[in-house]
Amino acid sequence: MVINKVVFGMVVALLIGTSGCSRQQSDWEKTRATNTTDSYELFLKKYPSGEFTAQAQARVKELYEERDWQKARDADTPDAYQAFIKQYPEGKWTEEARIRVENFTLAQAPSGSGAAAPAGAEATGAPGSPATGEATTEKPQAPPAAVTPPAASRPATPAVAAKPTAASSKAAGSYGIQLGAFKSSAGAAHERWARLEKENPKLLAGLNPKVSPKKSASGTLYRLQAVGLTEKHARAICNSLKAKSQACVIVPPAHRH
């Protein structure tokens, strides 16, 4: 008789446990179907330490990040992206946010450096603006050619013509692309390149990646870049990657460093 009671108790306990699991499973499926922060939070309140608690917590974080990322994209300002990076330093969209901040920097830099470019090109011979450098080089050589006509047999014309040719060939492969900006380490940048190269073997064939560190007040940012491209090639690569929701920023010659 005692044995029968024990067996009966075990069966009842098993049935209760099975019923509880079945109810939690059913609630979890309903929560996943709804797929909102409210539904997951209600599930967590009902099952704070259940079988699906960890999954629900992870999904809530993802949904909040997606919501805040959408807000940052709608605002589309450096401050909005910086705020997102601060809130989600290791999030799914953090690297994209960093690249967009850099994109604003690259886009704004020419207007600030346009007036100073001629002086900088003359003083340092910087290759950043070849067209400006050529103009300032040709002007000093033009007067001697006009003053001494007999020297036309050893003209300055070939030298002047040679410079645009060299500059043009240099400019032809002086663009770059930026494929990521990482705060953790240079290793993270190399890992991103390996993944992108595996996913886009033909598109990235022949490119030589480099990791360019950039120090800022918040620390060092490791930028993944590929250089030595023509402007047309750089734009073609970025357009293809963006179509696949991959971040890509064109780096003009003046901003490579």
Secondary structure, 3 states (H helix, E strand, C coil): CHHHHHHHHHHHHHHHHHHHHHHHHHHHHHHHHHCCHHHHHHHHHHCCCCCCHHHHHHHHHHHHHHHHHHHHHHHCCHHHHHHHHHHCCCCCCHHHHHHHHHHHHHHHHHHHHCCCHHHHHHHHCCCCCHHHHHHHHHHHHHHHHHHCHHHHHCCCHHHHHHHHHHHHHHHHCCEEEEEEEECCCHHHHHHHHHHHHHHCCCCCCCCCEEEEEEEECCEEEEEEEEEEECHHHHHHHHHHHHHCCCCCEEECHHHCC
